[in-house]
Amino acid sequence: MKKIALVAAMTAALSVSVQPAQAEDYVIDIEGQHAFVQFKISHLGYSWLLGEFTDFEGSFSYDEANPSAASVNVTIDTTSIDSNHAERDKHLRSDDFLAVDDYPEATFTSTSFTPNGDGTAVLAGDLTLRGVTKPIEIAVTEVGAGPDPWGGFRRGFEGKVTLTLADFGIDYDLGPAAKTVDMYLSIEGIRQ
């Protein structure tokens, strides 16, 4: 009888240990504001204009055993653009730039995640901005993962991408150095 119980216990333990890992789902921590969508663009070639989108939401899925299966979805409220200057922000919301009355949201949906094996990866996906959808590639670095002080589990990444404004129908002339905008993304997700 003891042998049967021991074999049963070992079989149960073995079956638990060989269960495949599953992807974990995360919600981007907007409530605690541990996520940022920021930008930097040249102003006439003389200085830098910095700003961010303060209202966005999203989620991602990540499996440590199979990181190439990761996926991301983000929606940005384009009306939430903030460059620390109310009149400039009004202009950025106008048809010259974001045309927020017609396109109040921008979205990103990933199509692939390619790890480089060193904590970095390339996140490819479709960005829709001003009603135009284009494929983009974001250079990603894993920041870290682990338990938080409130009994949860978090995972964080940062990403960088340069967008060509004309690709999304933005052709307002701020000088030849302002044809592109650098985006910086800092994303912390809470495991669900």
CORZI-V774000 format. One record per run of one state. SS is the DSSP state (alpha for helix, beta for strand, coil for the rest). FROM is the first residue (numbers start at 1). TO is the last residue. Records with the same first field share a line. If there is no record, write none. Layout:
SS->FROM-TO + FROM-TO
This chain:
coil->1-1 + 18-23 + 29-35 + 44-46 + 54-55 + 63-63 + 70-70 + 83-85 + 94-104 + 116-119 + 130-131 + 148-152 + 169-175 + 179-179 + 192-192
alpha->2-17 + 64-69 + 78-80 + 86-93 + 165-168 + 176-178
beta->24-28 + 36-43 + 47-53 + 56-62 + 71-77 + 81-82 + 105-115 + 120-129 + 132-147 + 153-164 + 180-191
